[in-house]
Amino acid sequence: MPRLVSSFLLFASMMAMSVGAWPANVFAGDEAVGVLESFAASYIGEWRIDGKTFVVEEGADIPVAGPSPPLGADPPVNGQLVRVKYEVREGVRYVTQIQLLGIGPESVQDGPHLIWRDADTATMITMVDGEVVRTEYDGIADGDELATPSRAVPVVTVGSSSALPAATWPDAARILAVSDLEGNRETFLSFLRGNGVVNQAGAWIWGDGHLVLNGDIVDRGDQVTELLWLIRRLEREAAQAGGRVHYVLGNHESMVMAGDLRYIHPKYRYSTDRIGTSYEDLHGPKTELGRWLRNHNSVIRVGPFLFVHAGYSPELDRLGLELDEINRAIRVGLGPPAWPAAGKADLRTGLTWHQQGPHWYRGYFPRYAEKWGGRPSDEAIASILDRHDVEHIVVGHTVVDEVGPIDGRRELIGIDVAWRDPSEAEGLLYDQGRLYRVDGAGQRTSLDAEEAMAPAE
């Protein structure tokens, strides 16, 4: 059994110690997220954030970063979190963007993050109500269940299998595929309940069904960590019931693991500063989540479908690689660093970052095709299907109005829809040889006849 060594709290505001200290490895030099202490009455002048002064100039055109309304529509509130981008001129920080987060530091939740020190010793870091909780464990073994302070993730099971998952599952009879969840945990849970995959408690009840998550589960949303732990748990429960959860890596997973953090939610810039560890290190190879992420595939065959996050390009097809070879090459290329020059230059050796690689290719979509080498011919698509013995290629990455065929070609199916609330959520369902679009309530629309079907019993 694992032994709890110690647990202690660090107040997230940290105002009593080293006010305004921003670790260089957490933020780029032109961005900060912190507690607003004061601001100019007209918004023009000095703003104080975590003990530092930022200046908004007269006549400055300040676009608002993120979802907050323009300044004036919803005034700033001292004690709440604010995100600023800025440039330094003659030692003064001049603001170029402002985002009002509309919450206080006590609203910030993150984790748990389990960071390994050696084979059986680890530190668990969790932010609860704006406070950092550090818990030390030793004597940990695979399969141990560790209690956490997180209300969303009260227990985690230790153990990232060193065995790589299979890339081919040809006999899957029931498949539900979604993509680009982007940290929207609650909408995802609601969708799974509505489609009979989990019960009200969030436990797997779909038997031998296969659930495919086609990349970009991370970034943008504010429940990324909790969503990753949910998927981990469902993987385990599905396997025990004879089913499977397949997590296909996308470009945002590779970006996070490499340290390209342009799209993380602002709360993670705040929490990592308080934790004192960079966001990419919290998803690095010394962490439980980082090891688990690096163990996944980027291209898989499930039933009659080839699942790939962005697209399978004709250039990739011409390399003649098997799925295991592609997945192995991408694992080798998972960073850091992000965007290595060599990785972008040659497709065979740079599958993780190359434009024609599975994490980035957009050539199936008419509005992007020219930039990605032109619209693939029917013969080129047929070659990919034949190589991997499938009938359809399913992609996320590029937003579509609704789940369905791309560019009038049934062989290509796009499933990247918005997941901000349950009314927007959609997935691709394969059941008894039929294809359906399904919404968050389980309502089916046939993709064979495009006619509405009643929810499954």
C-alpha positions, -999 to 999 in steps of 0.1 A, spaced: 0 0 0 12 35 -7 23 55 24 11 91 28 43 110 38 30 146 42 5 171 30 6 209 32 -10 240 18 4 270 -1 -20 300 -3 -25 307 -40 -24 345 -37 11 344 -21 8 381 -13 27 377 19 57 363 2 76 375 -29 48 396 -42 46 397 -80 72 370 -85 66 353 -119 88 323 -126 105 328 -160 98 293 -170 61 296 -167 52 327 -187 65 343 -218 79 378 -211 48 395 -225 20 378 -206 8 377 -170 -23 364 -151 -28 376 -115 -50 393 -90 -61 428 -98 -52 452 -70 -61 485 -86 -69 501 -119 -72 536 -133 -107 550 -131 -109 558 -168 -89 526 -176 -61 548 -189 -31 549 -166 -17 525 -141 -30 490 -132 -16 470 -103 -16 432 -107 1 410 -82 23 439 -70 34 449 -105 25 481 -124 11 479 -160 3 510 -180 -26 516 -204 -18 545 -226 -41 573 -238 -56 564 -271 -44 528 -269 -65 503 -290 -67 474 -266 -84 443 -280 -98 420 -254 -82 386 -252 -106 357 -248 -143 356 -240 -146 387 -217 -166 417 -230 -150 450 -240 -138 471 -211 -167 493 -200 -194 466 -207 -183 447 -176 -160 467 -153 -129 453 -137 -132 442 -101 -103 444 -76 -95 410 -61 -105 391 -93 -81 376 -118 -70 395 -149 -49 384 -178 -27 410 -196 -4 409 -226 21 437 -227 53 450 -241 82 465 -222 96 499 -233 123 516 -212 115 494 -183 77 501 -183 51 474 -190 26 488 -216 -6 468 -220 -16 455 -254 -44 432 -243 -66 427 -213 -89 398 -204 -111 400 -173 -116 365 -161 -145 373 -138 -134 351 -110 -114 354 -78 -84 332 -71 -105 311 -47 -124 298 -77 -94 282 -93 -92 244 -93 -66 222 -110 -52 188 -107 -44 164 -93 -9 162 -109 12 132 -98 49 139 -103 72 109 -99 105 113 -81 116 77 -85 99 43 -92 77 43 -61 78 79 -48 57 108 -60 44 142 -52 7 149 -58 -1 186 -65 -37 198 -65 -51 233 -65 -83 235 -45 -102 267 -41 -71 287 -50 -48 269 -26 -20 245 -36 -21 212 -18 11 191 -20 9 155 -8 40 132 -6 37 95 -12 61 66 -11 58 29 -16 34 33 -46 28 4 -69 8 -1 -101 -29 -4 -94 -28 16 -62 -57 40 -56 -47 74 -42 -72 97 -26 -69 133 -38 -82 167 -25 -100 173 -58 -138 173 -57 -140 164 -94 -113 137 -92 -115 123 -57 -95 91 -65 -68 83 -91 -54 49 -100 -17 47 -105 -1 29 -134 6 38 -170 10 6 -188 44 3 -206 27 -19 -233 17 2 -263 -20 0 -273 -29 -19 -305 -36 3 -335 -60 -20 -352 -94 -32 -339 -112 -45 -370 -140 -64 -351 -156 -35 -333 -193 -36 -339 -204 -5 -319 -184 27 -322 -190 62 -309 -165 88 -320 -161 124 -308 -133 150 -313 -119 183 -301 -134 183 -266 -109 210 -255 -114 206 -218 -152 206 -218 -156 179 -192 -191 185 -181 -205 187 -216 -187 155 -225 -201 137 -194 -236 149 -203 -232 136 -239 -220 102 -227 -250 99 -203 -274 109 -231 -260 82 -253 -260 55 -228 -222 52 -225 -220 60 -188 -246 61 -160 -255 91 -138 -224 85 -117 -202 86 -148 -193 49 -147 -190 29 -180 -222 10 -189 -217 5 -227 -204 -30 -225 -182 -40 -255 -187 -7 -273 -157 13 -285 -155 50 -277 -130 70 -299 -117 104 -288 -101 118 -320 -76 143 -306 -75 178 -291 -89 169 -257 -66 195 -242 -63 233 -245 -88 261 -245 -112 248 -218 -108 251 -181 -113 214 -170 -85 198 -190 -69 179 -161 -102 166 -148 -112 155 -183 -79 136 -187 -84 117 -155 -120 109 -165 -108 94 -198 -82 74 -179 -108 59 -156 -132 51 -185 -103 34 -204 -99 11 -175 -136 5 -169 -143 -1 -206 -115 -27 -209 -129 -46 -178 -163 -47 -195 -150 -59 -229 -151 -25 -245 -125 1 -253 -117 38 -251 -93 49 -278 -76 83 -272 -60 94 -305 -35 122 -301 -39 155 -319 -19 186 -326 -28 202 -293 -16 172 -273 17 174 -291 19 212 -285 12 209 -248 38 181 -244 63 203 -263 57 235 -244 37 254 -271 11 269 -247 -6 295 -268 -40 279 -263 -41 270 -227 -69 285 -206 -56 315 -186 -64 298 -153 -35 274 -160 -10 302 -163 -22 314 -129 -21 280 -113 13 269 -127 28 302 -114 15 294 -79 25 258 -81 60 268 -93 61 243 -122 56 249 -159 25 236 -176 45 215 -200 64 199 -170 31 190 -154 25 170 -186 61 158 -190 75 123 -189 80 124 -152 43 128 -145 15 102 -144 -6 121 -170 25 128 -192 35 92 -193 0 82 -201 -4 107 -229 28 96 -246 16 60 -246 -13 67 -271 -16 63 -308 -21 90 -335 -36 69 -362 -59 38 -355 -82 15 -373 -114 7 -355 -141 -14 -374 -143 0 -409 -129 34 -399 -94 50 -400 -93 76 -372 -68 103 -375 -70 137 -358 -63 161 -388 -61 140 -419 -42 113 -437 -25 130 -466 -16 114 -500 20 123 -492 19 102 -461 3 74 -480 32 74 -505 56 66 -477 39 32 -475 41 31 -437 20 7 -415 0 22 -386 24 10 -360 53 27 -379 34 60 -380 26 59 -343 61 49 -333 76 78 -354 52 103 -338 60 92 -303 97 97 -310 88 133 -321 68 143 -291 86 172 -275 100 193 -262 110 212 -282 81 224 -302 84 230 -339 119 216 -345 132 227 -379 142 192 -388 107 179 -379 90 203 -403 114 196 -432 110 159 -438 77 141 -435 92 106 -429 113 118 -399 90 146 -388 55 132 -387 47 149 -354 52 185 -368 51 183 -406 22 200 -424 14 168 -442 14 148 -410 -16 133 -392 -17 161 -365 -19 190 -390 -31 180 -425 -63 199 -437 -64 190 -474 -98 173 -472 -116 206 -467 -121 228 -498 -113 261 -480 -79 248 -470 -70 224 -497 -48 247 -518 -25 255 -488 -22 218 -480 -12 206 -515 -46 206 -533 -77 186 -531 -68 148 -529 -82 129 -559 -106 101 -555 -78 77 -565 -56 91 -537 -83 86 -511 -90 51 -524 -53 42 -521 -54 52 -484 -86 32 -478 -72 2 -495 -39 3 -477 -55 1 -443 -86 -20 -453 -112 6 -442 -143 23 -457 -140 57 -441 -115 82 -428 -127 101 -398 -111 134 -388 -114 162 -363 -92 193 -362 -112 214 -387 -146 227 -374 -177 215 -393 -213 226 -389 -224 191 -381 -209 156 -381 -210 142 -416 -193 137 -450 -167 162 -461 -168 178 -495 -196 155 -506 -174 124 -502 -189 97 -478 -154 82 -475 -144 113 -455 -162 122 -423 -156 153 -402 -166 153 -365 -151 185 -350 -180 204 -336 -183 228 -307 -185 214 -272 -192 245 -251 -227 232 -240 -247 201 -245 -269 215 -273 -238 218 -295 -223 184 -289 -224 157 -316 -207 124 -323 -205 97 -350 -222 65 -341 -217 31 -359 -242 5 -348 -253 -27 -366 -235 -16 -398 -253 18 -399 -239 53 -396 -255 80 -375 -250 115 -363 -260 116 -326 -266 146 -303 -263 150 -266 -297 135 -259 -290 104 -279 -311 115 -309 -299 97 -340 -299 110 -376 -290 85 -402 -260 94 -423 -272 68 -449 -306 84 -454 -303 117 -435 -336 110 -417 -342 116 -380 -343 85 -358 -357 81 -323 -332 79 -294 -319 44 -288 -337 24 -261 
